[in-house]
Amino acid sequence: NLDELNPEYVLKHIHDNLIVSVEGAIYYVGAYALSSGQRCRSITVGVDNDKVSSDIVYVNTLAHIAGEAVAACYRESGAVPDTGDAIKVHVDMATAIPVSYYTKAKAAAFAEKFMHKQHKVTVYVGAKEYVVFIQFDFVKAIPEGVTAAHAFMHRPTLIHQPENLSAGKFKTLRVLHIAIGEGTTEFPITTGISFRPDFIMGSHNGNGHAIERVLAPFKRDFGLQSLTRQDFSRYLRDAAHKYHDAAISYFMPALEDEAEEILTMAEQVISRANNEVDVVAVYGGGSILMREALEKRLMAFCMRAKIELAYIDDPSDAVFLEAEGLNAFINSPLFQLLGDKARSGEKG
């Protein structure tokens, strides 16, 4: 019952309590959707993982921006905002799409999806309804991998480079990225912050595939009526959960198969590049649980090829690295220049 929710609590934890209306439909978003007991839609694992045309990506983006706008009003005033006046937001946004799917045309289409009109979002905070109008002034979509390259330029120690690495030296650094997600793994090669268009391979590998393979037997063996991929993922993450140990025992053999395929693909990419790679960087949410199955074998290959391996240590860095890179990009002179060009009608 929304009437019983404390508006102040919701506003302080808005991204975990998102209920919005977009284009006439009501959505529970993110953590609130998962805890609602309702059937959830998520990005599919596999060949249909098209983030450019996905309504889930579109709605999630609008919902979080609108929710943050309402929460910002609360933080600035120190009181629950009135619902009378609409909140108007202007947004410059940097985002990324999978490098194996990336083309300039698709990036432009994704940006235009947000920029072509003003968006109206209603945010529900308890019994209160806030109308938020969102105007995207400039959106730039870049390839995943390039996002991480911006993070590495900002924090070169992540990939075992000197903290004071010069811009000139970074510009020549050749990095093979192994970005392991839920359903896809990307293998771009970047030189500095530029990606090589002839090395934009991706594969349908990740934790989600391993989970999909064990979901049915796990459900059957433990007599669970319903079990989603997200539920199983939660068992894996929560060491205190009663199903944690069992979930790990079902999951690891399937994950090792995923790691084997990722290793094979990485070896093929490096061989195709004639070993002309300085660093292999492994990151992404899927890299954390896969570390035990992948790191030693990848290290052995890299040592033979005389390539540095940087398997991102901190789980928080592994998960948020691309977001950190987007943040570095959006605060860079380059983003400002691209925005100025777009606003003046130039192509760039």
C-alpha positions as CSV (number, residue, x, y, z in Angstrom):
1,N,0.0,0.0,0.0
2,L,1.7,3.2,-1.2
3,D,-0.2,5.3,1.4
4,E,1.8,3.5,4.2
5,L,5.2,4.3,2.7
6,N,7.3,7.0,4.5
7,P,8.0,9.6,1.8
8,E,11.3,10.7,3.5
9,Y,12.6,7.2,3.6
10,V,11.7,6.6,-0.1
11,L,13.4,9.9,-1.1
12,K,16.6,9.0,0.8
13,H,16.7,5.6,-1.0
14,I,15.0,6.6,-4.2
15,H,16.9,4.3,-6.5
16,D,15.9,1.2,-4.5
17,N,12.2,2.4,-4.4
18,L,11.5,3.4,-7.9
19,I,7.9,3.4,-9.1
20,V,7.3,5.5,-12.2
21,S,4.9,6.1,-15.0
22,V,6.3,6.5,-18.6
23,E,4.1,7.0,-21.6
24,G,1.0,5.8,-19.8
25,A,2.4,2.6,-18.3
26,I,3.5,2.1,-14.6
27,Y,6.8,0.4,-13.9
28,Y,8.5,-1.0,-10.9
29,V,12.3,-0.4,-11.5
30,G,15.4,-2.1,-10.3
31,A,15.6,-3.3,-6.7
32,Y,12.0,-2.4,-6.0
33,A,10.9,-4.6,-8.9
34,L,13.0,-7.6,-7.7
35,S,11.5,-7.3,-4.2
36,S,7.9,-6.8,-5.3
37,G,7.1,-10.4,-5.9
38,Q,5.9,-9.6,-9.4
39,R,7.2,-11.2,-12.5
40,C,10.2,-9.1,-13.7
41,R,11.5,-8.4,-17.2
42,S,15.2,-8.0,-17.6
43,I,17.7,-7.8,-20.5
44,T,17.8,-11.2,-22.1
45,V,20.8,-13.4,-22.0
46,G,22.0,-14.3,-25.5
47,V,21.5,-13.1,-29.1
48,D,18.5,-10.9,-28.4
49,N,20.6,-8.6,-26.0
50,D,20.0,-5.5,-28.1
51,K,20.4,-2.5,-25.7
52,V,19.8,0.1,-28.4
53,S,16.2,-0.9,-29.1
54,S,15.4,-2.3,-25.6
55,D,12.5,-0.6,-23.8
56,I,14.1,-1.8,-20.5
57,V,17.2,0.3,-21.0
58,Y,15.0,3.3,-22.1
59,V,12.6,3.1,-19.2
60,N,15.3,2.5,-16.6
61,T,17.3,5.5,-17.8
62,L,14.3,7.8,-17.6
63,A,13.2,6.4,-14.3
64,H,16.5,6.9,-12.5
65,I,17.0,10.4,-13.8
66,A,13.5,11.4,-12.8
67,G,13.8,9.8,-9.4
68,E,17.1,11.5,-8.8
69,A,15.5,14.9,-9.8
70,V,12.8,14.5,-7.1
71,A,15.4,13.3,-4.5
72,A,17.6,16.3,-5.3
73,C,14.7,18.7,-4.6
74,Y,14.3,16.9,-1.3
75,R,18.0,17.2,-0.4
76,E,18.1,20.9,-1.4
77,S,15.1,21.9,0.6
78,G,15.4,19.5,3.5
79,A,11.6,18.8,3.2
80,V,9.4,16.5,1.2
81,P,8.7,18.6,-2.0
82,D,5.2,19.8,-2.9
83,T,3.6,18.0,-5.8
84,G,2.0,21.0,-7.4
85,D,4.7,22.2,-9.8
86,A,6.4,19.9,-12.4
87,I,10.1,19.4,-12.1
88,K,12.1,20.3,-15.2
89,V,15.5,18.7,-15.9
90,H,18.0,19.3,-18.6
91,V,20.5,16.5,-19.2
92,D,23.8,16.0,-21.0
93,M,24.4,12.2,-21.0
94,A,27.3,9.9,-21.9
95,T,26.3,6.2,-22.4
96,A,27.8,3.1,-24.0
97,I,26.7,0.2,-26.1
98,P,28.4,-3.2,-26.7
99,V,31.4,-2.8,-28.9
100,S,30.5,-5.8,-31.0
101,Y,27.2,-4.1,-31.8
102,Y,28.5,-0.6,-32.1
103,T,28.4,1.4,-35.3
104,K,28.2,5.2,-35.7
105,A,24.7,4.9,-37.1
106,K,23.5,2.8,-34.1
107,A,25.1,5.1,-31.6
108,A,23.4,8.1,-33.3
109,A,20.0,6.3,-33.3
110,F,20.4,5.4,-29.6
111,A,21.2,9.1,-28.8
112,E,18.3,10.3,-30.9
113,K,15.9,8.0,-28.9
114,F,16.5,10.2,-25.9
115,M,17.0,13.6,-27.7
116,H,14.1,13.6,-30.1
117,K,11.5,14.8,-27.6
118,Q,10.9,16.0,-24.1
119,H,10.0,13.0,-21.8
120,K,7.3,13.1,-19.1
121,V,7.9,10.8,-16.2
122,T,5.7,10.5,-13.1
123,V,7.5,9.4,-9.9
124,Y,5.4,7.8,-7.1
125,V,6.7,8.5,-3.6
126,G,4.2,6.9,-1.2
127,A,0.9,8.5,-2.0
128,K,2.6,11.5,-3.7
129,E,3.0,11.9,-7.4
130,Y,5.8,14.1,-8.9
131,V,5.7,15.0,-12.6
132,V,9.2,15.3,-14.1
133,F,9.9,16.7,-17.6
134,I,13.3,15.5,-18.9
135,Q,15.0,17.3,-21.9
136,F,18.2,15.7,-23.2
137,D,20.3,18.5,-24.6
138,F,23.2,16.3,-25.7
139,V,23.7,12.5,-25.7
140,K,26.9,10.8,-26.8
141,A,27.0,7.0,-27.1
142,I,30.5,5.4,-27.2
143,P,31.6,1.8,-27.4
144,E,32.0,-0.2,-24.2
145,G,35.7,-0.7,-23.8
146,V,36.4,2.9,-24.7
147,T,34.5,3.7,-21.5
148,A,37.0,1.6,-19.5
149,A,39.9,3.2,-21.4
150,H,38.8,6.6,-20.0
151,A,38.9,5.1,-16.5
152,F,42.3,3.6,-17.1
153,M,43.6,7.0,-18.4
154,H,42.1,8.6,-15.2
155,R,43.5,5.8,-12.9
156,P,46.4,4.0,-14.7
157,T,47.3,2.0,-11.6
158,L,44.2,-0.1,-12.3
159,I,46.1,-1.8,-15.1
160,H,49.5,-1.9,-13.3
161,Q,50.8,1.3,-14.9
162,P,52.6,4.1,-13.1
163,E,50.3,6.6,-11.3
164,N,52.0,9.5,-13.1
165,L,51.7,7.8,-16.5
166,S,52.0,10.6,-19.1
167,A,49.2,11.3,-21.6
168,G,51.7,10.6,-24.4
169,K,52.6,7.2,-23.1
170,F,48.9,6.3,-22.5
171,K,48.1,7.3,-26.0
172,T,50.2,4.4,-27.3
173,L,49.1,1.8,-24.7
174,R,47.4,-1.2,-26.4
175,V,44.9,-2.8,-24.2
176,L,42.8,-5.9,-24.8
177,H,39.6,-5.6,-22.8
178,I,37.8,-8.7,-21.5
179,A,34.6,-7.2,-20.2
180,I,32.6,-10.0,-18.7
181,G,28.9,-9.3,-18.2
182,E,25.8,-11.3,-17.4
183,G,25.1,-12.4,-20.9
184,T,27.9,-11.1,-23.1
185,T,31.7,-10.7,-23.0
186,E,33.4,-8.0,-25.1
187,F,37.0,-8.2,-26.4
188,P,37.8,-4.8,-27.9
189,I,41.4,-3.6,-28.3
190,T,42.0,0.1,-27.6
191,T,45.0,2.2,-28.2
192,G,44.8,5.1,-25.7
193,I,41.1,6.0,-25.8
194,S,40.6,4.9,-29.4
195,F,39.2,1.5,-30.3
196,R,40.4,-0.5,-33.2
197,P,37.4,-1.2,-35.5
198,D,39.0,-4.4,-36.8
199,F,39.0,-5.8,-33.2
200,I,35.4,-5.5,-32.0
201,M,34.6,-9.1,-31.2
202,G,32.1,-10.2,-28.6
203,S,30.8,-13.5,-27.5
204,H,27.6,-14.7,-25.8
205,N,29.3,-15.8,-22.6
206,G,28.9,-14.7,-19.0
207,N,27.5,-15.6,-15.6
208,G,23.9,-15.5,-16.9
209,H,24.5,-18.4,-19.3
210,A,25.9,-20.5,-16.5
211,I,22.9,-19.7,-14.3
212,E,20.4,-20.5,-17.1
213,R,22.0,-23.9,-17.5
214,V,21.6,-24.9,-13.8
215,L,18.4,-23.1,-13.0
216,A,16.0,-25.9,-13.9
217,P,17.8,-28.7,-12.0
218,F,18.3,-26.4,-9.0
219,K,14.7,-25.5,-8.9
220,R,13.7,-29.2,-9.3
221,D,16.1,-30.5,-6.6
222,F,15.1,-28.0,-4.0
223,G,11.3,-28.0,-4.8
224,L,11.2,-24.3,-5.6
225,Q,8.0,-23.2,-7.4
226,S,9.5,-20.2,-9.0
227,L,13.1,-19.1,-9.3
228,T,14.5,-16.3,-11.5
229,R,18.0,-15.7,-12.7
230,Q,18.1,-12.7,-10.4
231,D,17.0,-14.9,-7.4
232,F,19.8,-17.4,-8.1
233,S,22.3,-14.6,-8.6
234,R,21.3,-13.3,-5.1
235,Y,22.0,-16.7,-3.6
236,L,25.5,-16.6,-5.1
237,R,26.2,-13.2,-3.7
238,D,24.8,-13.6,-0.2
239,A,27.1,-15.9,1.7
240,A,24.6,-16.0,4.6
241,H,21.7,-17.3,2.5
242,K,20.6,-20.9,3.2
243,Y,21.0,-21.8,-0.5
244,H,24.4,-20.1,-1.0
245,D,26.6,-23.2,-0.8
246,A,24.3,-25.3,-2.9
247,A,24.0,-22.6,-5.5
248,I,27.8,-22.3,-5.7
249,S,28.1,-26.1,-6.1
250,Y,25.7,-26.2,-9.0
251,F,27.0,-23.0,-10.6
252,M,30.8,-23.5,-10.7
253,P,31.0,-26.3,-13.2
254,A,28.9,-24.4,-15.6
255,L,30.9,-21.2,-15.0
256,E,34.1,-23.1,-15.8
257,D,32.7,-23.9,-19.2
258,E,32.0,-20.2,-19.8
259,A,35.6,-19.4,-18.6
260,E,37.0,-21.9,-21.1
261,E,35.2,-20.3,-24.0
262,I,36.2,-16.8,-22.9
263,L,39.9,-17.9,-22.6
264,T,39.7,-19.5,-26.1
265,M,38.3,-16.3,-27.6
266,A,40.9,-14.1,-25.8
267,E,43.7,-16.3,-27.2
268,Q,42.2,-16.0,-30.7
269,V,42.0,-12.2,-30.5
270,I,45.6,-11.9,-29.2
271,S,46.9,-14.3,-32.0
272,R,45.0,-12.3,-34.6
273,A,46.7,-9.1,-33.3
274,N,50.0,-10.9,-33.6
275,N,50.5,-10.5,-29.8
276,E,50.7,-6.7,-30.4
277,V,49.0,-6.1,-27.0
278,D,50.6,-4.5,-24.0
279,V,47.9,-5.2,-21.3
280,V,45.0,-7.6,-21.0
281,A,42.4,-6.0,-18.6
282,V,39.7,-8.2,-17.2
283,Y,36.7,-6.6,-15.5
284,G,32.9,-6.5,-15.4
285,G,30.4,-7.9,-12.9
286,G,30.9,-11.4,-14.4
287,S,34.7,-11.3,-13.8
288,I,34.4,-11.6,-10.0
289,L,33.0,-15.1,-9.7
290,M,34.9,-16.2,-12.8
291,R,38.3,-15.3,-11.4
292,E,39.1,-18.7,-9.9
293,A,38.3,-20.4,-13.2
294,L,39.9,-17.9,-15.5
295,E,42.8,-15.9,-14.0
296,K,45.6,-18.5,-13.7
297,R,45.0,-19.9,-17.2
298,L,44.9,-16.5,-18.7
299,M,48.0,-15.5,-16.8
300,A,49.9,-18.5,-18.2
301,F,49.0,-17.5,-21.8
302,C,49.9,-13.8,-21.2
303,M,53.3,-14.7,-19.7
304,R,54.1,-16.7,-22.8
305,A,53.1,-13.8,-25.0
306,K,54.9,-11.3,-22.8
307,I,51.7,-9.4,-22.0
308,E,50.8,-7.8,-18.7
309,L,47.6,-9.2,-17.1
310,A,45.5,-6.8,-15.1
311,Y,42.6,-8.7,-13.5
312,I,40.8,-6.0,-11.7
313,D,41.1,-6.8,-8.0
314,D,38.5,-4.8,-6.2
315,P,34.9,-6.1,-6.9
316,S,33.6,-2.5,-6.8
317,D,36.1,-1.4,-9.4
318,A,35.2,-4.5,-11.6
319,V,31.5,-3.6,-11.5
320,F,31.7,0.2,-11.7
321,L,34.8,0.6,-14.0
322,E,32.8,1.5,-17.1
323,A,30.6,3.9,-15.1
324,E,33.8,5.5,-13.8
325,G,35.0,5.8,-17.3
326,L,31.8,7.4,-18.5
327,N,32.1,9.9,-15.6
328,A,35.6,10.7,-16.6
329,F,34.5,11.1,-20.2
330,I,31.6,13.4,-19.4
331,N,33.8,15.7,-17.4
332,S,36.5,15.8,-20.0
333,P,37.3,18.6,-22.5
334,L,36.5,16.1,-25.3
335,F,32.9,15.7,-24.2
336,Q,32.5,19.5,-23.9
337,L,33.9,19.9,-27.4
338,L,31.6,17.2,-28.8
339,G,28.6,18.8,-27.1
340,D,29.5,22.3,-28.4
341,K,29.9,20.9,-32.0
342,A,26.5,19.1,-31.8
343,R,24.8,22.2,-30.5
344,S,26.3,24.3,-33.3
345,G,25.2,21.7,-35.9
346,E,28.6,20.3,-36.7
347,K,29.1,16.5,-37.0
348,G,31.5,14.8,-34.6
